[in-house]
Amino acid sequence: MRSLFHVLLVALVIAFSFSCTEKAKAQTQPNILFIAVDDLRPELGCYGKAYVHSPHLDQLAAESSLFENHYVTVPTCGASRYNLITGLLPKSPGDLSNQASASNIANKPAGERPLTFIQELKQNGYYTVGIGKISHHPDGYVYGYRAPKSDKIELPGSWDEMLLDAGKWETGHNAFFGYADGTNRNDREKQVKPYEAADVEDEGYPDGLTANLAIKKLKQLKEKGKPFFMGVGFFKPHLPFTAPKKYWDLYNEEDIPLAPFAEIPENSSKASLQNSGELNQYKLGEEKPDLDSAASDAYARKLRHGYLAAVSYIDAQIGKILDELEEQGLAENTIVVVWGDHGWHLGDQKTWGKHTVFDNALQSVLLIKRPGEGGQRISQVVSTTDIYPTVMELTHVPSQSTLDGESMVSLMDNPAAKEWRNTAYSYFRRGVSLRTPQYRLTKYFREQSPAIELYDHQTDPYESENVAKEHPKVVKQLMPSWEKGNTGIFEE
């Protein structure tokens, strides 16, 4: 009997020790709150835009590593997010599609699809929750704009839970293009304006519901006692520029600045830009600006007003979530990342929208807050491709994947690090583009000339003149670096 008692006692001690070890591990491994914001270019107070009302993001930035020169790999939603979650540069034209995740992950058997960083975290003990638009589809399930929600998840293997409160809009796609009365762009056959300022509470548009859902989920995650990854994807400021009226009222439209350079760049080509088709499909827009006819100053300010109101609306929603993180006592062990999936031309280069390899479409917000670390500004060039390995190092999770980016942790530890790569590659419009601290060099694989464009940001920060012909030595000097990013994607 004593022997049996001894055995049971030893077993209980071992079990208790194991339980304590697991709890200690859960408490020391950092949580991650990852906030993805659609179409968020660096149009925030913390990025030097004093006219923008973004107090919550500005406060977060003061406590974070703020990347002043972060560039996405593809200037379109789905492909940029595919690059984010896989850490892979695009190798084929399909990797530039909004359906990249659906094609390469959802439609492939487990052994043939790339591992997302979310799946790697899940496989290493993290509880993973997605809310809203993290991959391309607004609720994480693959189905058409006007079809009922399917049960086909876009990122199989990544999520313990994939959630969206679609409210009165009923489906993710309806909510994504939703107006305050519960209708949406597609069901109204695009007979809508590209903006709206309804006198409603935050929950009168879908992103207010997303914030509330995230707050509710944080309370539940606290009780689980294991590290978590929570991705929260906000729709705005993606078109339509819809936000409660109180956020529009933060701005005096006459004071909103216009694009600093609103022409086609000298020595460039219309083929390098795009004709604002995404904006102009909103049929009730007062004007239809394109590369041949610019928007009037009044309409440009109206559109920019809508964009800024949507930014301020999202800023408020992020503020609510960050407040709840503090309220639940989770902030001291939670890494917070805010990432814009690409930029947006707001009349810059005579263009409205993304889908170019100019800075306005490629530069976006990146903030990373590490518990216990102070705020800093990092000026070196980084890429969305670098986020995957950074998350792995910050969480001390070994990656099974071969990645194209580099962890930014060493750069966050030493922003002046001379060994940092200091380049970013981007791909679109049959162009492969290299960004360095001073230059943007793009080579296009197309019939229209010029095939090569060079912009000197030291003298021309708004990319108003292609100087490739005037500076052939610079082009030659940059070409070896450009070649490192040429994956052969456009070569026949």
C-alpha positions as CSV (number, residue, x, y, z in Angstrom):
1,M,0.0,0.0,0.0
2,R,2.8,2.4,0.9
3,S,4.5,1.6,-2.4
4,L,1.3,2.4,-4.3
5,F,0.9,5.6,-2.3
6,H,4.4,6.6,-3.1
7,V,3.9,6.0,-6.8
8,L,0.7,8.1,-6.8
9,L,2.4,10.9,-4.9
10,V,5.3,10.9,-7.4
11,A,2.9,10.9,-10.3
12,L,1.0,13.9,-8.8
13,V,4.2,15.8,-8.2
14,I,5.3,15.2,-11.8
15,A,1.9,16.2,-13.2
16,F,1.8,19.3,-11.0
17,S,5.3,20.3,-12.2
18,F,4.4,19.7,-15.8
19,S,1.3,21.9,-15.4
20,C,3.3,24.6,-13.7
21,T,5.9,24.5,-16.5
22,E,3.3,24.7,-19.2
23,K,1.6,27.6,-17.4
24,A,4.9,29.4,-17.0
25,K,5.7,28.9,-20.7
26,A,2.3,30.2,-21.7
27,Q,2.8,33.3,-19.5
28,T,6.3,34.0,-20.9
29,Q,5.6,33.4,-24.6
30,P,4.2,36.7,-25.9
31,N,0.8,37.1,-27.4
32,I,0.4,38.8,-30.7
33,L,-2.3,41.3,-31.6
34,F,-2.0,41.7,-35.4
35,I,-4.1,44.5,-36.9
36,A,-4.4,44.7,-40.7
37,V,-5.9,47.8,-42.2
38,D,-7.0,47.8,-45.8
39,D,-5.5,50.5,-48.1
40,L,-3.7,52.4,-45.2
41,R,-1.0,54.5,-46.7
42,P,1.2,56.4,-44.1
43,E,-1.4,59.1,-43.8
44,L,-1.3,59.5,-40.0
45,G,-0.1,62.1,-37.6
46,C,2.8,59.9,-36.5
47,Y,4.0,59.8,-40.1
48,G,4.2,63.6,-40.2
49,K,0.7,64.4,-41.5
50,A,-0.3,66.9,-38.9
51,Y,-3.8,67.4,-40.5
52,V,-4.8,63.8,-39.9
53,H,-6.8,63.0,-36.7
54,S,-5.2,59.7,-35.6
55,P,-4.6,60.0,-31.8
56,H,-4.7,56.3,-30.9
57,L,-2.4,55.2,-33.6
58,D,-0.1,58.1,-32.9
59,Q,0.1,57.1,-29.2
60,L,0.8,53.5,-30.2
61,A,3.5,54.7,-32.6
62,A,5.1,56.6,-29.7
63,E,5.5,53.2,-28.0
64,S,6.5,51.2,-31.0
65,S,9.1,50.7,-33.7
66,L,7.7,52.9,-36.4
67,F,9.0,51.9,-39.9
68,E,9.2,55.1,-42.0
69,N,10.1,53.2,-45.2
70,H,8.0,50.0,-45.2
71,Y,7.0,48.8,-48.7
72,V,4.6,46.1,-49.7
73,T,5.5,43.5,-52.2
74,V,2.3,43.7,-54.3
75,P,0.0,46.7,-54.5
76,T,-3.3,44.8,-54.4
77,C,-5.1,43.3,-51.3
78,G,-5.1,39.6,-51.8
79,A,-1.6,39.2,-53.2
80,S,-0.1,41.5,-50.6
81,R,-1.7,39.5,-47.8
82,Y,-0.5,36.2,-49.4
83,N,3.0,37.6,-49.4
84,L,2.6,38.7,-45.7
85,I,1.4,35.3,-44.5
86,T,3.7,33.1,-46.5
87,G,6.9,35.2,-46.5
88,L,7.4,34.4,-50.2
89,L,8.1,36.7,-53.1
90,P,5.8,36.3,-56.1
91,K,7.1,33.7,-58.6
92,S,4.2,33.5,-61.1
93,P,1.5,35.9,-62.3
94,G,-1.1,34.1,-60.1
95,D,0.8,35.3,-57.1
96,L,-0.2,38.8,-58.0
97,S,-3.9,38.0,-58.0
98,N,-6.4,38.7,-55.2
99,Q,-7.1,34.9,-55.4
100,A,-3.5,34.0,-54.5
101,S,-4.4,32.5,-51.1
102,A,-7.5,30.7,-52.4
103,S,-5.5,29.3,-55.3
104,N,-2.2,28.4,-53.6
105,I,-3.5,27.5,-50.1
106,A,-7.3,26.7,-50.0
107,N,-7.3,24.8,-53.3
108,K,-4.1,22.8,-52.6
109,P,-3.7,19.6,-50.5
110,A,-1.9,20.1,-47.2
111,G,1.5,18.8,-48.5
112,E,1.6,21.2,-51.5
113,R,0.6,24.5,-49.9
114,P,3.0,26.9,-48.1
115,L,2.9,27.2,-44.4
116,T,1.5,30.5,-43.1
117,F,3.2,32.0,-40.1
118,I,-0.2,31.7,-38.4
119,Q,-0.2,28.0,-38.9
120,E,3.4,27.7,-37.6
121,L,2.3,29.5,-34.4
122,K,-0.8,27.3,-34.1
123,Q,1.4,24.2,-34.5
124,N,3.6,25.5,-31.7
125,G,1.0,26.0,-29.0
126,Y,-0.6,29.3,-30.0
127,Y,-4.4,29.7,-30.0
128,T,-5.1,31.5,-33.3
129,V,-8.2,33.7,-33.9
130,G,-8.9,35.7,-37.1
131,I,-11.5,38.4,-37.1
132,G,-12.4,40.2,-40.3
133,K,-10.1,40.5,-43.3
134,I,-6.7,38.9,-42.7
135,S,-6.3,37.0,-46.0
136,H,-8.3,38.3,-49.0
137,H,-11.9,37.3,-48.4
138,P,-13.5,39.6,-45.8
139,D,-14.5,36.8,-43.4
140,G,-11.8,34.3,-44.3
141,Y,-14.1,32.0,-46.4
142,V,-13.9,31.6,-50.2
143,Y,-17.0,32.6,-52.1
144,G,-18.1,35.1,-54.7
145,Y,-19.2,38.7,-54.1
146,R,-22.9,38.0,-54.5
147,A,-22.9,34.3,-53.4
148,P,-24.0,32.9,-50.0
149,K,-21.1,32.4,-47.5
150,S,-19.4,29.1,-48.1
151,D,-17.8,26.7,-45.7
152,K,-14.5,26.7,-47.6
153,I,-11.9,28.4,-45.4
154,E,-9.2,30.4,-47.2
155,L,-6.4,29.5,-44.8
156,P,-6.9,25.8,-43.8
157,G,-4.7,24.8,-40.9
158,S,-4.2,28.4,-39.7
159,W,-7.1,29.2,-37.5
160,D,-8.6,27.8,-34.3
161,E,-11.4,30.3,-34.9
162,M,-12.2,32.5,-38.0
163,L,-14.9,35.1,-37.2
164,L,-16.8,38.1,-38.5
165,D,-19.9,39.8,-37.3
166,A,-21.5,40.8,-40.6
167,G,-24.5,42.4,-38.9
168,K,-27.3,43.6,-41.1
169,W,-25.2,43.1,-44.2
170,E,-25.4,39.3,-43.6
171,T,-22.2,38.2,-45.5
172,G,-18.6,39.3,-45.5
173,H,-18.6,40.6,-49.0
174,N,-21.8,42.6,-48.4
175,A,-20.3,44.1,-45.3
176,F,-17.0,44.9,-47.1
177,F,-18.9,47.1,-49.6
178,G,-21.6,48.1,-47.1
179,Y,-23.6,51.3,-46.7
180,A,-25.2,52.4,-43.4
181,D,-28.7,51.3,-44.5
182,G,-27.6,47.7,-44.8
183,T,-27.3,47.7,-48.6
184,N,-24.0,47.2,-50.5
185,R,-22.3,48.2,-53.7
186,N,-22.8,45.0,-55.5
187,D,-26.5,44.4,-54.9
188,R,-27.2,48.1,-55.8
189,E,-25.5,47.4,-59.1
190,K,-22.9,50.0,-58.3
191,Q,-25.4,52.8,-58.4
192,V,-23.8,54.3,-55.4
193,K,-21.4,57.1,-54.4
194,P,-17.8,56.2,-53.5
195,Y,-18.3,57.8,-50.1
196,E,-20.9,58.2,-47.3
197,A,-21.2,60.1,-44.0
198,A,-24.2,58.6,-42.2
199,D,-25.2,60.0,-38.8
200,V,-24.8,56.6,-37.0
201,E,-22.8,55.2,-34.2
202,D,-19.6,53.3,-34.9
203,E,-21.6,50.0,-35.1
204,G,-23.6,51.6,-38.0
205,Y,-20.7,50.4,-40.3
206,P,-19.1,47.0,-40.2
207,D,-15.7,47.9,-38.7
208,G,-17.5,49.0,-35.5
209,L,-18.8,45.5,-35.1
210,T,-15.3,44.1,-35.8
211,A,-13.9,46.2,-32.9
212,N,-16.6,45.0,-30.6
213,L,-16.0,41.3,-31.5
214,A,-12.3,41.7,-30.9
215,I,-12.9,43.2,-27.5
216,K,-15.2,40.3,-26.6
217,K,-12.7,37.8,-27.8
218,L,-9.8,39.3,-25.8
219,K,-11.8,38.7,-22.6
220,Q,-12.2,35.0,-23.6
221,L,-8.6,34.6,-24.7
222,K,-7.4,35.8,-21.3
223,E,-9.2,32.9,-19.7
224,K,-7.5,30.3,-21.9
225,G,-4.1,30.5,-20.2
226,K,-2.1,29.9,-23.4
227,P,-0.4,32.3,-25.8
228,F,-2.6,33.6,-28.5
229,F,-2.4,35.2,-32.0
230,M,-5.4,37.4,-32.7
231,G,-5.6,38.9,-36.2
232,V,-8.1,41.8,-36.6
233,G,-8.7,43.0,-40.2
234,F,-10.4,46.3,-40.7
235,F,-12.1,47.2,-44.0
236,K,-11.7,50.9,-44.1
237,P,-10.3,53.1,-45.6
238,H,-10.9,50.8,-48.6
239,L,-13.5,52.1,-51.0
240,P,-16.3,53.1,-50.5
241,F,-15.0,55.8,-48.1
242,T,-17.8,55.3,-45.5
243,A,-17.6,56.4,-41.9
244,P,-19.9,57.9,-39.3
245,K,-20.5,61.6,-39.7
246,K,-18.7,62.5,-36.5
247,Y,-15.4,61.4,-38.2
248,W,-16.1,63.5,-41.2
249,D,-16.8,66.4,-38.9
250,L,-13.2,66.2,-37.6
251,Y,-12.1,67.9,-40.9
252,N,-12.7,71.2,-42.7
253,E,-12.7,70.1,-46.3
254,E,-11.2,73.4,-47.5
255,D,-8.1,72.8,-45.4
256,I,-7.4,69.3,-46.7
257,P,-4.3,69.4,-48.8
258,L,-4.3,68.2,-52.4
259,A,-1.8,65.7,-53.9
260,P,1.6,67.4,-54.0
261,F,2.2,66.1,-57.6
262,A,-0.9,65.3,-59.6
263,E,0.4,64.8,-63.1
264,I,1.8,61.9,-65.1
265,P,5.6,61.8,-64.3
266,E,7.9,63.3,-66.9
267,N,9.5,60.7,-69.2
268,S,7.1,58.1,-67.9
269,S,4.2,56.3,-69.5
270,K,0.5,55.9,-68.9
271,A,1.2,52.2,-68.9
272,S,3.0,52.7,-65.6
273,L,-0.1,54.0,-64.0
274,Q,-3.8,53.0,-64.0
275,N,-7.0,54.7,-65.0
276,S,-8.8,54.8,-61.6
277,G,-11.2,52.0,-62.5
278,E,-11.8,50.9,-59.0
279,L,-13.0,54.4,-58.0
280,N,-15.0,55.0,-61.2
281,Q,-17.1,51.9,-60.9
282,Y,-19.0,53.8,-58.3
283,K,-21.5,55.1,-60.8
284,L,-22.9,58.0,-58.8
285,G,-19.6,59.6,-58.2
286,E,-19.8,63.3,-59.3
287,E,-16.7,63.0,-61.5
288,K,-14.8,60.2,-63.3
289,P,-11.1,61.3,-63.1
290,D,-8.6,59.4,-65.2
291,L,-5.2,59.8,-66.8
292,D,-6.7,62.1,-69.4
293,S,-8.9,64.3,-67.2
294,A,-8.0,65.1,-63.6
295,A,-10.5,65.5,-60.8
296,S,-11.4,69.1,-60.0
297,D,-9.9,70.4,-56.8
298,A,-13.3,70.4,-55.1
299,Y,-13.9,66.7,-55.9
300,A,-10.4,65.7,-55.1
301,R,-10.9,67.3,-51.6
302,K,-14.2,65.5,-51.2
303,L,-12.6,62.1,-51.9
304,R,-9.6,62.9,-49.7
305,H,-12.0,64.0,-47.0
306,G,-13.7,60.6,-47.3
307,Y,-10.4,58.7,-47.0
308,L,-9.3,60.7,-44.0
309,A,-12.7,60.3,-42.2
310,A,-12.4,56.5,-42.8
311,V,-8.8,56.6,-41.4
312,S,-10.0,58.4,-38.2
313,Y,-12.9,55.9,-37.9
314,I,-10.5,53.0,-37.9
315,D,-8.1,54.8,-35.5
316,A,-11.0,55.0,-33.0
317,Q,-11.7,51.3,-33.4
318,I,-8.1,50.4,-32.9
319,G,-8.1,52.6,-29.8
320,K,-11.0,50.6,-28.3
321,I,-9.1,47.3,-28.8
322,L,-5.9,48.7,-27.3
323,D,-7.8,50.0,-24.3
324,E,-9.3,46.5,-23.7
325,L,-5.9,45.0,-24.0
326,E,-4.8,47.2,-21.1
327,E,-8.0,46.6,-19.2
328,Q,-7.5,42.8,-19.3
329,G,-3.9,43.1,-18.2
330,L,-2.7,41.6,-21.4
331,A,-0.7,44.5,-22.8
332,E,2.5,43.8,-20.8
333,N,2.9,40.4,-22.6
334,T,1.4,41.2,-26.0
335,I,3.2,42.3,-29.2
336,V,1.1,44.7,-31.2
337,V,1.5,45.0,-35.0
338,V,-0.4,47.4,-37.2
339,W,0.1,46.9,-40.9
340,G,-1.4,48.5,-44.0
341,D,-1.8,46.1,-46.8
342,H,-0.6,48.7,-49.3
343,G,-0.8,52.4,-50.1
344,W,-3.2,54.3,-52.3
345,H,-2.9,57.2,-54.8
346,L,-5.1,60.0,-53.7
347,G,-4.8,61.9,-57.0
348,D,-1.0,61.5,-56.9
349,Q,0.4,61.0,-60.4
350,K,-3.1,61.7,-61.6
351,T,-4.3,58.4,-60.2
352,W,-6.9,57.2,-57.7
353,G,-6.3,53.8,-56.3
354,K,-3.4,51.3,-55.9
355,H,-2.1,48.9,-58.6
356,T,1.1,50.7,-59.5
357,V,4.7,50.3,-58.5
358,F,5.1,53.9,-57.4
359,D,5.7,54.8,-53.8
360,N,2.1,56.0,-53.2
361,A,0.8,52.5,-53.9
362,L,3.6,50.6,-52.2
363,Q,4.4,52.5,-49.0
364,S,2.2,51.6,-46.1
365,V,2.0,51.8,-42.3
366,L,4.0,49.4,-40.2
367,L,4.2,49.7,-36.4
368,I,5.5,47.0,-34.1
369,K,5.2,47.4,-30.3
370,R,7.3,45.1,-28.1
371,P,6.4,44.9,-24.4
372,G,9.0,46.7,-22.3
373,E,10.6,48.4,-25.3
374,G,10.3,52.2,-26.0
375,G,9.3,53.9,-29.1
376,Q,11.7,54.6,-32.0
377,R,11.7,55.5,-35.7
378,I,13.4,53.3,-38.2
379,S,14.3,54.9,-41.5
380,Q,15.9,51.9,-43.2
381,V,14.0,50.3,-46.1
382,V,12.0,47.1,-45.1
383,S,9.5,44.9,-46.9
384,T,6.3,43.1,-45.9
385,T,8.2,40.0,-46.8
386,D,10.2,40.6,-43.6
387,I,7.3,40.3,-41.3
388,Y,7.0,36.5,-41.2
389,P,10.5,35.9,-40.0
390,T,10.2,38.8,-37.6
391,V,7.1,37.2,-36.0
392,M,8.9,33.9,-35.7
393,E,11.9,35.4,-33.9
394,L,9.8,37.6,-31.6
395,T,7.8,34.5,-30.5
396,H,10.9,32.2,-30.4
397,V,9.1,29.8,-32.6
398,P,11.4,27.9,-35.1
399,S,10.1,28.1,-38.6
400,Q,9.9,25.1,-40.9
401,S,9.6,27.3,-44.0
402,T,12.2,28.7,-46.4
403,L,11.5,32.4,-46.5
404,D,12.5,35.2,-48.8
405,G,12.6,37.9,-46.1
406,E,14.8,38.6,-43.1
407,S,13.8,39.1,-39.5
408,M,13.7,42.8,-38.5
409,V,14.5,42.2,-34.9
410,S,18.2,43.0,-35.2
411,L,17.1,46.3,-36.9
412,M,14.7,47.0,-34.1
413,D,17.5,46.4,-31.6
414,N,19.8,48.7,-33.6
415,P,18.1,51.0,-36.1
416,A,21.4,52.1,-37.5
417,A,22.7,48.6,-38.2
418,K,24.9,48.9,-41.3
419,E,24.5,45.2,-42.2
420,W,20.7,45.6,-42.8
421,R,19.7,44.8,-46.4
422,N,18.0,48.2,-46.9
423,T,16.0,47.2,-50.0
424,A,12.5,46.2,-50.9
425,Y,11.1,44.5,-54.1
426,S,7.6,45.0,-55.5
427,Y,5.8,43.6,-58.5
428,F,2.9,44.8,-60.7
429,R,1.9,46.1,-64.1
430,R,4.6,43.8,-65.6
431,G,7.2,45.7,-63.6
432,V,9.7,44.6,-61.1
433,S,10.7,47.5,-58.8
434,L,13.6,48.0,-56.4
435,R,13.4,50.5,-53.6
436,T,16.6,51.7,-51.9
437,P,17.0,54.6,-49.5
438,Q,17.5,57.0,-52.3
439,Y,16.1,55.5,-55.5
440,R,13.2,53.6,-57.0
441,L,14.3,51.6,-60.0
442,T,11.7,49.8,-62.0
443,K,12.1,47.6,-65.1
444,Y,9.0,46.9,-67.1
445,F,8.4,43.8,-69.3
446,R,6.1,45.5,-71.8
447,E,5.8,46.9,-75.3
448,Q,5.4,50.5,-74.2
449,S,8.5,52.6,-73.5
450,P,10.3,53.5,-71.4
451,A,11.2,50.0,-70.1
452,I,13.2,51.4,-67.2
453,E,12.2,54.2,-64.8
454,L,14.4,55.7,-62.1
455,Y,13.2,58.1,-59.5
456,D,15.6,59.9,-57.2
457,H,13.9,60.5,-53.8
458,Q,16.7,62.7,-52.6
459,T,15.7,65.4,-55.1
460,D,12.2,64.2,-56.2
461,P,10.3,62.8,-53.2
462,Y,7.0,62.8,-55.2
463,E,8.3,60.7,-58.1
464,S,7.6,63.4,-60.7
465,E,10.4,62.7,-63.2
466,N,11.9,59.5,-64.5
467,V,15.7,60.2,-64.7
468,A,16.9,56.9,-66.0
469,K,18.2,58.4,-69.3
470,E,20.1,61.1,-67.5
471,H,21.7,58.8,-65.0
472,P,22.7,55.5,-66.8
473,K,25.6,55.0,-64.4
474,V,23.1,54.9,-61.5
475,V,20.9,52.4,-63.3
476,K,23.9,50.2,-64.0
477,Q,25.0,50.5,-60.4
478,L,21.6,49.5,-59.1
479,M,21.0,46.6,-61.6
480,P,22.8,43.9,-59.6
481,S,20.5,44.6,-56.6
482,W,17.5,44.7,-58.9
483,E,18.4,41.3,-60.3
484,K,18.3,39.8,-56.8
485,G,14.6,40.5,-56.8
486,N,13.8,39.5,-60.3
487,T,12.1,36.2,-59.8
488,G,11.4,35.8,-63.6
489,I,7.7,36.4,-63.0
490,F,7.2,38.4,-66.2
491,E,9.8,36.7,-68.4
492,E,8.4,34.4,-71.1
